[in-house]
Amino acid sequence: MVGKNDETDQKHLPLDIKRRQFLQDWALLVQGQERFELFKSSKQFDADEGRIQHGFPPQSQMAT
């Protein structure tokens, strides 16, 4: 597996400036539109045990 990772790493090419700028502009355009689903491990979906472990209040104490 290590050899495969090395091979993949050697083939990696960074984004060119034009493509990187396009992605940054697109992210600025769609931020805050709430078009995308929250990642399931976000604190909103975390069970109370995980929330408390990471310093967040339980769901019952969150405003709806």
C-alpha positions as CSV (number, residue, x, y, z in Angstrom):
1,M,0.0,0.0,0.0
2,V,2.8,2.4,0.8
3,G,4.2,1.9,-2.8
4,K,0.8,2.8,-4.2
5,N,0.6,5.9,-2.1
6,D,4.0,7.0,-3.3
7,E,3.0,6.4,-6.9
8,T,-0.1,8.5,-6.4
9,D,1.8,11.3,-4.7
10,Q,4.3,11.4,-7.5
11,K,1.5,11.8,-10.1
12,H,-0.1,14.6,-8.1
13,L,-0.1,18.0,-9.8
14,P,-1.2,21.2,-8.0
15,L,-4.1,23.2,-9.5
16,D,-3.1,25.8,-11.9
17,I,-3.8,29.5,-10.9
18,K,-6.9,29.8,-13.2
19,R,-8.6,26.7,-11.9
20,R,-7.8,27.5,-8.3
21,Q,-9.2,31.0,-8.7
22,F,-12.4,29.6,-10.3
23,L,-12.9,27.3,-7.3
24,Q,-12.3,30.1,-4.8
25,D,-14.7,32.4,-6.7
26,W,-17.4,29.6,-6.8
27,A,-17.0,29.0,-3.1
28,L,-17.5,32.7,-2.3
29,L,-20.6,32.7,-4.5
30,V,-22.4,29.8,-2.9
31,Q,-21.3,30.3,0.7
32,G,-24.2,30.8,3.0
33,Q,-26.8,29.7,0.5
34,E,-27.4,26.5,2.5
35,R,-27.6,24.5,-0.7
36,F,-25.4,21.8,0.6
37,E,-26.2,19.2,3.3
38,L,-24.3,19.4,6.5
39,F,-21.6,16.8,7.0
40,K,-23.1,14.0,9.2
41,S,-20.3,14.3,11.8
42,S,-21.0,18.0,12.3
43,K,-22.0,19.0,15.9
44,Q,-25.6,19.4,14.8
45,F,-25.9,15.7,14.2
46,D,-23.6,14.5,17.0
47,A,-25.2,12.5,19.8
48,D,-25.2,14.0,23.3
49,E,-22.2,11.8,24.3
50,G,-20.1,13.1,21.5
51,R,-21.3,16.7,22.0
52,I,-20.4,16.7,25.7
53,Q,-17.0,15.0,25.0
54,H,-16.1,17.8,22.6
55,G,-17.3,20.6,24.8
56,F,-20.7,21.3,23.2
57,P,-24.0,21.4,25.1
58,P,-26.5,18.5,24.8
59,Q,-29.2,18.8,22.1
60,S,-31.8,19.5,24.8
61,Q,-30.0,22.8,25.7
62,M,-29.7,24.0,22.1
63,A,-32.2,26.6,20.7
64,T,-34.3,25.3,17.9
